[in-house]
Amino acid sequence: MLPHLPDRMPGLADVTVPLKSAALRGLLALPRPALRAFAGDPVVIDEQTLDLEVQAALRMMALSREPAVGAGPIDVARARVTANARVAGGRQPIGSVRSVDAGGVPARLYVPRQDSDALLVWFHGGGWVIGELDTYESVCRVLAEKAGVRVLSVDYRLAPEHTFPAANDDCLAAYRWVVEHAAELGADPSRLAVGGDSAGGNLAADVALQAAAEGLPLAFQLLVYPATDGTGSSRSRTLFREGFFLTGVLLDRAVASYTPAPEQQLHPRFNLLAAEVPAGVAPAYICTAGFDPLRDEGEAYADKLADAGVEVELERFSGQIHGFVNWTGAGRSGPAAVARLAEVLKAGLAPRG
């Protein structure tokens, strides 16, 4: 586990987002020997070494007594996760942004400065309980600009107010609307992708399966550490249950909030490892984080798609933790990982000769 931490870094938990952001950027800009001295001895689990910047950031959060992600009352947890995303995300450039009504589902369209007619429909993470358009503002801007594609971020309904399959239905409805109104979005129907992280990866994967079953056009799916196992039985769920940002307790809370009935947790639209894979499923890129409770199930889903004949690329960011996609504005390793996602997305939506 992580090295022993001193009792407290006074007052850090209460400072504003700009000050927290400056403190984090300053910490991660330290030379590696200084960063190692702050972070402590290397953390090695399952023959993987935790990224030094990640370890230092986790130590900083522990010293500041930051509440665990998703902890506390729902409204407080939602506000906190959005504020923390701004801390790590920074202010990223974009050509333009506008609100969209995606067939009754709120959404936000990001158009890069170097525009194209390729479009990614993005479903945010947050355990089906937290997360919103603002939480993923920086992520969507970076993917749009670096991949050179339009990004439509979908604001689906959240639990516990709206339980399964509300989020799934919203995401599928939004995608159907995108296909029908691609021209209004400046998109080519032959260059559409779905993507998301964590719970959003689960939702994106479900949309991809449903799109294939319905014969809807879909060129690519970008699944970032997706949740795919409704049974929660993987080895990584136990191995990384404590100490690496996403905890087992909070993951259990998220699952229970969205799928309160046991039969819902086993439904193939939620428990994707039990889903049938129809013909024509779009090529997929699936990435996982080495120190993430969801690691093994994401990789198992890649194997499932490959076994069904789907074109799949699987990549593990072995030193990273759950949530790295939000680290677009601090340090080096997080932004580099997101830049890799943008590179993959660009290739996945490249014009076909």
C-alpha positions in Angstrom: 0.0 0.0 0.0 1.0 3.7 0.1 3.8 4.7 2.5 2.8 6.1 5.9 1.5 9.6 5.7 2.0 12.5 8.2 -1.1 13.6 10.1 -2.1 16.6 8.1 -1.2 19.3 5.6 -3.1 22.2 7.3 -5.8 24.0 5.4 -5.2 22.6 2.0 -8.6 20.9 1.8 -10.3 24.3 2.1 -8.5 26.4 -0.5 -10.1 27.4 -3.8 -9.9 25.5 -7.1 -7.3 27.9 -8.6 -5.0 27.6 -5.6 -5.4 23.8 -5.5 -4.7 23.7 -9.2 -1.6 25.8 -8.8 -0.4 23.7 -5.8 -0.9 20.5 -7.8 0.9 21.8 -10.9 3.7 23.1 -8.8 4.1 19.7 -7.0 4.1 17.7 -10.2 6.6 20.1 -11.8 9.2 19.3 -9.2 12.3 17.4 -10.4 11.9 13.6 -10.0 14.3 13.3 -7.0 12.3 15.9 -5.1 9.0 14.3 -6.2 10.2 10.9 -5.0 11.2 12.3 -1.7 7.7 13.7 -1.2 5.9 10.6 -2.6 7.9 8.0 -0.6 9.1 4.6 -1.7 7.9 3.2 -4.9 4.6 1.3 -4.7 4.8 -2.1 -6.6 1.7 -4.3 -6.8 1.1 -7.2 -9.2 4.4 -6.5 -10.9 3.4 -2.9 -11.7 4.9 0.3 -10.3 2.6 3.2 -9.5 3.4 6.2 -11.6 5.5 8.7 -9.5 3.3 11.7 -10.3 0.2 9.7 -9.4 1.7 8.5 -6.1 2.7 12.1 -5.3 -0.8 13.4 -6.1 -2.4 10.6 -3.9 -0.1 11.6 -1.1 -1.1 15.2 -1.5 -4.8 14.3 -1.3 -4.2 12.2 1.8 -2.3 15.0 3.5 -5.1 17.4 2.7 -7.7 15.1 4.1 -9.6 15.2 0.9 -12.8 13.2 1.2 -12.9 10.1 -1.0 -14.4 10.5 -4.4 -18.1 10.2 -4.3 -18.3 10.2 -0.5 -20.9 12.1 1.6 -24.3 13.4 0.5 -25.0 13.1 -3.2 -25.2 16.9 -3.9 -22.0 17.5 -2.0 -20.2 14.7 -3.8 -21.4 15.9 -7.2 -20.1 19.4 -6.6 -16.8 18.2 -5.2 -16.0 15.9 -8.1 -16.7 18.7 -10.6 -14.4 21.1 -8.6 -11.7 18.5 -8.4 -11.9 17.9 -12.2 -11.3 21.6 -12.7 -8.2 21.3 -10.4 -6.6 18.6 -12.5 -8.1 19.6 -15.9 -7.0 23.2 -16.3 -8.4 25.5 -18.9 -8.1 23.9 -22.3 -8.6 25.7 -25.7 -11.5 24.9 -28.0 -12.9 26.3 -31.2 -16.5 26.7 -30.0 -19.0 25.1 -27.6 -22.7 25.1 -27.7 -25.6 23.4 -25.9 -27.6 20.8 -27.8 -31.0 19.1 -27.2 -30.2 15.5 -28.2 -33.8 14.4 -28.6 -34.7 15.4 -25.0 -31.3 14.6 -23.5 -29.2 17.6 -22.7 -25.8 17.7 -24.4 -22.9 19.9 -25.3 -21.1 20.1 -28.6 -17.4 20.9 -28.8 -16.0 21.9 -32.2 -12.2 22.0 -32.6 -10.4 24.9 -34.2 -9.3 22.6 -37.0 -12.8 21.3 -37.7 -13.8 18.0 -39.3 -17.0 16.0 -39.9 -16.0 13.2 -37.5 -18.0 13.1 -34.2 -17.5 11.4 -30.9 -20.5 10.9 -28.7 -19.1 11.0 -25.1 -20.7 9.5 -22.0 -19.1 10.7 -18.8 -18.1 8.6 -15.9 -19.0 8.9 -12.2 -20.5 5.6 -11.2 -23.9 6.5 -12.7 -24.3 8.8 -9.7 -22.0 11.7 -10.0 -20.5 13.6 -13.0 -22.0 16.1 -15.4 -21.1 18.1 -18.5 -18.9 20.5 -16.5 -17.0 17.6 -14.9 -15.7 16.5 -18.3 -15.3 19.9 -19.9 -11.5 19.7 -20.1 -11.5 16.1 -21.3 -13.9 16.8 -24.1 -12.0 19.9 -25.2 -8.7 18.0 -25.3 -10.1 15.1 -27.2 -11.8 17.4 -29.7 -8.7 19.5 -30.3 -6.0 16.8 -30.3 -8.1 14.3 -32.3 -9.5 16.9 -34.6 -13.1 15.7 -34.1 -16.3 17.1 -32.9 -17.4 15.9 -29.4 -20.9 15.7 -28.2 -21.0 15.2 -24.4 -24.3 13.7 -23.1 -25.8 14.6 -19.8 -27.8 11.5 -19.0 -29.9 11.0 -15.9 -28.2 10.0 -12.7 -29.0 7.6 -9.8 -30.3 7.2 -7.2 -33.0 9.5 -8.6 -33.1 7.5 -11.8 -32.2 3.9 -11.6 -31.4 1.3 -14.3 -32.0 1.5 -17.2 -32.5 5.3 -17.2 -28.9 6.2 -18.1 -28.7 3.4 -20.7 -31.9 4.5 -22.3 -30.9 8.2 -22.4 -27.5 7.4 -24.0 -29.1 5.1 -26.6 -31.8 7.8 -27.3 -29.1 10.4 -27.7 -27.2 8.3 -30.1 -30.2 7.5 -32.2 -30.9 11.2 -32.4 -27.3 11.9 -33.4 -27.6 9.4 -36.3 -30.8 11.1 -37.5 -29.5 14.6 -37.1 -25.9 14.2 -38.0 -26.1 17.0 -40.6 -27.3 19.4 -38.0 -24.2 18.6 -35.9 -21.9 19.0 -38.9 -21.1 15.3 -38.8 -20.7 12.5 -41.4 -22.9 9.5 -40.3 -20.1 7.2 -41.5 -17.6 8.8 -39.1 -19.4 8.5 -35.7 -17.9 7.1 -32.5 -19.1 6.5 -29.0 -16.8 6.7 -26.0 -16.8 7.1 -22.2 -14.9 6.3 -19.1 -15.8 4.0 -16.2 -19.6 4.0 -16.0 -19.6 6.0 -19.2 -17.5 3.3 -20.8 -20.2 0.8 -19.7 -22.9 3.0 -21.3 -20.8 3.5 -24.5 -20.2 -0.2 -24.8 -24.0 -0.8 -24.4 -24.8 1.7 -27.1 -22.3 0.1 -29.4 -24.0 -3.3 -28.9 -27.5 -1.8 -29.4 -26.3 0.1 -32.5 -25.1 -3.1 -34.1 -28.3 -4.9 -33.2 -30.4 -2.1 -34.7 -28.2 -1.5 -37.8 -27.2 2.0 -36.8 -24.0 3.3 -38.3 -21.0 3.4 -35.9 -17.4 3.5 -36.9 -15.5 3.2 -33.6 -15.8 2.9 -29.8 -13.4 4.4 -27.3 -13.8 2.7 -23.9 -11.7 4.0 -21.0 -11.4 1.7 -18.0 -15.0 0.6 -18.6 -17.2 -1.1 -15.9 -18.3 -4.4 -17.4 -18.8 -6.9 -14.6 -22.1 -6.7 -12.7 -20.9 -9.4 -10.3 -17.9 -7.4 -9.1 -15.9 -10.6 -8.8 -12.7 -9.8 -10.5 -9.3 -10.0 -8.8 -8.5 -6.4 -9.4 -11.7 -5.4 -7.5 -10.0 -6.9 -4.4 -6.4 -6.0 -5.1 -7.0 -2.3 -5.5 -10.0 -1.9 -3.2 -8.2 0.7 -1.0 -5.7 3.4 -1.5 -5.9 4.2 -5.2 -8.6 6.9 -5.6 -11.6 4.7 -6.5 -12.4 2.5 -3.5 -14.4 -0.7 -3.3 -16.8 0.9 -0.8 -17.7 3.7 -3.2 -17.8 1.4 -6.2 -20.3 -0.8 -4.3 -22.3 2.3 -3.4 -22.4 3.3 -7.1 -23.6 -0.1 -8.3 -26.2 -0.3 -5.5 -27.5 3.2 -6.4 -28.0 2.5 -10.1 -28.9 -1.2 -9.9 -30.6 -1.6 -6.5 -32.1 -5.0 -7.5 -29.8 -8.0 -7.9 -31.4 -9.0 -11.2 -30.5 -5.5 -12.5 -26.8 -6.1 -11.7 -26.9 -9.2 -13.9 -28.8 -7.7 -16.8 -26.7 -7.9 -19.9 -27.0 -4.2 -20.6 -25.3 -3.6 -17.3 -23.3 -6.8 -16.8 -21.7 -6.6 -20.3 -19.6 -9.7 -19.7 -23.0 -11.6 -20.0 -24.2 -9.7 -23.1 -24.5 -11.2 -26.6 -22.3 -9.6 -29.2 -24.3 -9.1 -32.4 -22.7 -9.1 -35.8 -21.3 -5.8 -37.0 -20.1 -4.3 -33.7 -17.8 -1.3 -34.2 -14.1 -1.7 -33.8 -13.1 -0.9 -30.2 -10.1 0.5 -28.4 -10.2 -0.4 -24.7 -7.8 0.9 -22.2 -7.3 0.1 -18.5 -5.3 1.5 -15.6 -3.0 -0.8 -13.7 -4.0 0.3 -10.2 -7.8 0.3 -10.9 -10.4 -2.0 -9.3 -12.0 -2.1 -12.8 -8.8 -3.2 -14.6 -9.5 -6.9 -15.0 -13.1 -6.6 -16.1 -12.2 -4.0 -18.8 -9.6 -6.4 -20.1 -12.1 -9.3 -19.9 -14.5 -7.4 -22.1 -11.8 -6.8 -24.6 -11.2 -10.5 -24.8 -15.0 -11.1 -25.1 -15.3 -8.8 -28.1 -12.2 -10.3 -29.7 -13.5 -13.8 -29.3 -16.7 -12.6 -31.0 -14.7 -11.4 -34.0 -14.7 -7.7 -33.2 -11.6 -5.7 -34.0 -10.2 -4.7 -30.6 -7.1 -2.9 -29.4 -6.4 -3.3 -25.7 -3.9 -1.1 -23.8 -3.0 -1.0 -20.1 -1.6 2.2 -18.6 0.2 0.1 -16.0 1.2 2.9 -13.6 -2.1 4.8 -13.7 -5.2 4.8 -11.5 -8.9 5.2 -12.1 -9.8 8.7 -13.2 -6.6 9.5 -15.2 -8.6 10.8 -18.1 -9.5 13.9 -16.1 -5.8 14.8 -15.7 -5.4 17.0 -18.7 -3.8 20.0 -17.1 -1.3 18.8 -14.4 1.9 16.9 -14.6 3.2 14.9 -17.6 2.0 11.3 -17.4 -1.8 12.1 -17.2 -1.8 14.5 -20.2 0.4 12.1 -22.1 -2.1 9.3 -21.5 -5.1 11.5 -22.7 -3.0 12.5 -25.7 -2.7 8.8 -26.5 -6.5 8.4 -26.4 -6.9 11.4 -28.8 -4.4 9.8 -31.1 -6.3 6.5 -31.1 -9.6 8.4 -31.7 -8.2 10.3 -34.6 -7.1 7.1 -36.2 -10.3 5.3 -35.5 -12.4 8.1 -37.2 -10.0 8.7 -40.1 -11.7 8.9 -43.5 -11.8 5.5 -45.2 -10.4 5.3 -48.6 
